């Protein structure tokens, strides 16, 4: 096995692949990157058996072959070589020799035949979506995913396809984000899948070309997404996402329009003096006034007041300040629309003229 490649060709690909490889592995070979050189291309693969990335680079191969090498060591070697350096990669006597100019490295390797296969069932469902549109949907929802929750269906993002309608939903049980959009081409099927948290974050990093059309294939167990020269695969969360439709079937106070940036700035200042663990702030809404206040165990207090257009029953409700800040940071419009349930069990945060995105946060007791 032998080839020569420019540093700038292999480095970004290695960085993408290494990010899916866990530092601590039960199987030593999973710390390696699989390198396959054949015909006119170089294939690099990294996986943790839950998420996998395969990248191919067009390259003239001197001697075909396959091997696995320590992923992070190989990445660090390539990263620290000079820009535009030519890297010679050669397999000799079960060792990999990496040379560039006067730099020489010898890496222990493991046989490619021992590299575990990423099991995938038949991917019968296929859809196409613009990369920029899909990344926007992910950016507006993924921050709500739970992290290591015992309700493991929350440790991922729901992708709901209904013919030409696409809906992304994420929740950690305290807040919920929903983003809806229309596909350019009808799929002719309805399906709901949950992509795991790590897979969503790794996928989001790969979507750097907003003009690209993505091909998404999935079954009940796996999803595969084609992104230029990369194939991203992930095992799906084997569970049913909870029905959240009842949250819309309740009575609400009149909607409140609030300038987004002044509200975000006020929340940021008031949150300085919140309890470090709970991050609780109180909203007191009265005639044409919104008061935001906080206090902590050291008896520090903060208060801000914003003029609003509201005439109605006074409302007092408390929230985690960070949850509200996350919501307002993901709105695009200058005005935010707050709609609070009359039983004070939830608050909807929307954009004034855009029904595609909804953020729902549950109140807290202070």
N, C-alpha and C positions, 0 to 999 in steps of 0.2 A: 504494500500500500504506500503510495507516494503522490504528493501533490504540492504545488506552491500557490499561495494565496496572499493577496494584499490585506494588510491589517484592517483597513477601512471596510473591507467586504465582510470579514468574519466577526469583527468585534461587536457591532450592534446586534447581530443574530445571536451570538453567545450570551450577551446581556439579557436578551429576551428569554432565552431558554433557561439560563441559570436561575432566573427569578422563580421558576416553578419547582426547583429542586430544593427539598428541605435539607437544612444543615445536618440534622441528626436523622439517620436512617437505620431501620432494622436490617435492611439488606444493603451491604456495602456498594453493590453495583448501582444502586439508585442515586448514589452521590456522583456518578459518572455521567458524561454526555456520550451518547451513541453517535459515532461518526461513520457514515457509509459513503464510500467514494465509488461511483460507477458511471459508466458512459460519459456524459458531458455535464455531470452535476455532483455536488457534494450535499449530502443530507445529514442534518444534525437533529438529534432528538433528546428531549429531557422530560422526565415525568416523576410524579410521586405516586403513581397508580390511580390517583383521583383526577388529576389534570395532566394533560400532555400537550407539548408543543413540538411540531416537526417543521423545520425550515429547510428550504433547498436553495442552493446558490449555484448558478450556472458557472461551470469551471472546466477547464481542460485537465483531465486526470491523467497522470503519468502511469500509475499502476493502481488498478482497482483493488478494493478490499474493505474491510470493516473492523472496527475496534471500539472499545470504550475507554475514555481517559477521565481522570478527576476533573470535574467540571469547573470548580472554582479556581483550582491551580492553573488550568489551561486559560481561563478567562483572565486571571491576573497577569499571566505571561503576555498575552496579546495586548492587554490594556496598557502595560508599562513599556512596551516596545515603542520606538519612535513612530511618529505619524507617517503613513504611507509605506511602512516597512514591508518588505517581502518576507513571508513566513514559509519556511520549508517544513513540511510535515512528512515524516517517514517512519514506517514500522520496521524495526530491525530486531530480530531475536527476542520477540515478545516484549519489547520495550518501544516506546515512542520517542523518537528524536525530533525535537523542535529547534530549528536554527533560524537565525536572522542576522545577517551580517556577521559580527563577531560574537553574538550571543548564542549560547548552546544550552539546551535543557534536555534532560532525560526523564521521562515520566513512566511510572508503573502503570500498567493497564490491565483490563480484564476482558476476556473474550466476548465478542459481540453476540455469540450464540447463547450466552447466559443472561442477556438483557431481557427483562420480563416483557411479555407482550401486553399491550393495552387492549383489554377485551372490549369489543363493541358489538352490539346487536345490530340487526338490519335497520338502517336509518331510512325509514319509509317516507317521512314527512320532510318536505323541502320548501323553503321560502327564500325570497330575495329582499334585501333592504339596504338602503343607503347607509354607509358607515357613519357619516356625520349625524344623520337622524337618529341612528341607534345609540351612538355615544352620548348624544344629548339626553336621550331617555334614561340611559344608565346613570349619567351624572346627577340627574334629578331624583333618583330613587335609591341608589346603592348605599348611601350613608345611613339609611334607616334599617339595614339588615342587622339582625342580632349576631352576637359573637359568642359561640359556645353555649347557647341556650339549651336547656334540657328539651325544650320543644324544638327539635332539630329542624322541622320544616321552616322555622323562622331564620335559620342560619343560611339563608340563600335568598334568591330573588325569583318571584313568580313571573313567568313569561306566558301570557294568555293570548292565544291566536284564535280569532273567530272570523274566518274567511278573509276579509280585507281589513279587519280591525286588529290592532296590536295594543295590548295593555301590559305594562310592567308594574309590579306591586312589590313593595318591601316593607317589613315591619319588625320591630323588636318587642312588640307587645305594649309599648308606651306611646308609640307614634307610628304613623302609617303614611307612606307616600305612594301616589298613583300617577302614572303618566300614560296617556292614551294617544294613539296616532293612527293614521290610515296608511296601509301598505299600497304601493304603486300597482301591484298585481294581486288579484284575489287568489287565495290559496286553495279554496274549495274544501277546507276542513276546519274543525274546531279542536283545539288541544290546549292543555295546561301542563307546563313543566316547571320544575324548580331547579335552577342552576345554583350550585353551592357557592358560598361566600368567596372562597379563594379563587374559584374559577371566574367569578364576575370581576374581581379586582385584576386578575391577570389579563382577562379579555379586554378590559377597559384600557389597559396600558398599550395594547396592540393596535387600537383604533386611532391611528394618527393621520390617516388620509381621509378627509371628509368627503372626497369625491368618489371614493371607491364603492362599488356595489358588493355587498357581502352575500355569500351563499350559506345559508344555515340549514343543516340537516339534523334531524333528531328522531329518536325512538322513545320508548318509555323509560329507557335506562341511560341513554347517552345523547350528547349533543356534539356536533362537529361543525366548525365554522371555517370557511376558506377566506383568508385575508392575504391577498397578493401571493407571495411565495411561502406563506405560513399556513399550516393546518393546526387549528386549536381544537382540542377535544376535552370533554369533561364528563364524568359520571354524574348523573342527576340525583337529586335528593329523592329517595324512595318514600314519599309521603304525599298526603293531600293537604293543600293549603286551606286554612280555615275560611269560612264564608264570612265576609265582612260587610255584606250588603245591608244588613239591618242598621248599621250606623247612619245610613242616609234616611232611614224611615223614622224620623223623630221631629219634634217641634224645635224651632230655633228662635233666638232673639233676632231683631232686625240686623242685617249685615252692617258692618262698620268699615268705612273706607279710611285708611291711614297712609300717609306718605311713608314709603318703605324705608328710605335711607335715614330720615330723622328717627324713626322708630328703632331701626337697627342700631344706630349710634347710642340712643338712650338706653336700650337694653344692654349694650356692651358696657356702658359706664356703670349702670346700676348693678350688673352682675359681679363687679369687682368686690362688693361687700356681701356676697351670698355665702352661705355655708359651703365649704369647699367640696363636700361630698354630695349634697343634695342639689346645689345650684338653684334653689327655689327663689322665684320672684312672684310678686302679687300684682295683678292688674285690677285697678278700681276704675270702673267705667261709669260715668255719670253724664249729666247734661253737658254736651259739647266738651268733655274733658276725659282724658285718659291719664291716670296716675300709675306710675310704675315704681314699686318700692321693694326693698330687700333689707334683711338684717342677718346677723350671724351670731355665733355663740359668744363672741367677744363684745356683743352689744353694739357693734357698729351698725349704722343705718344709712341708707341711700334712698333718694326719691327724685323722680323726674316727672314732669307733666307735659303732655302734648295736647294741643287743641284739635278736636275732631268734630265731625258733623254727626252728632248722635243725640237724639231726644227719645228717651224711653226709660224703662225700668232700670234702676242701678244694678250693676253686675260687679261682683267681687270674685275673682278666680285666680288660682296660683298655678304656675307651670315651672318646669325645668327651663332655665334661661337658655341653655345651650340648644335645646330642641327648637325653641323659637328662632334663635339666631341661624341655625342650620336651614330652617324653612325660608326665612327672609333672604338668606344668601343665595338661594336657588330660584328666586323669583326674578323675572326679567323686567317687569313693568315698574313704573315709578310709584304706583299705588298698590297697596296690599289690601285684600278684602278678608276681614275676620268675621266668621259666623259662629257664634257660640250656642251650643245646645241649651234649651231652656231648663233642662235638668242638670246642667253644668257637668256633663259627663265627657264632653269633647269639644274641641274647637277646630273649625275648618279654616285653612289659610289658602286663599286662591289669588290668582291674578285677575284683575278687573275684567279684561276682555278676552281671556283665554281659559277655556274649560278643559284644556288638555292635561293640565297639571293640578293636582290637589295634594295638600299636606294636611294631615289630621293629627293633632296632639292631644293626649289625655291629660287632664289636670292632676295636680298633686295636693296633698294636704300638708300645710305648714304648721 
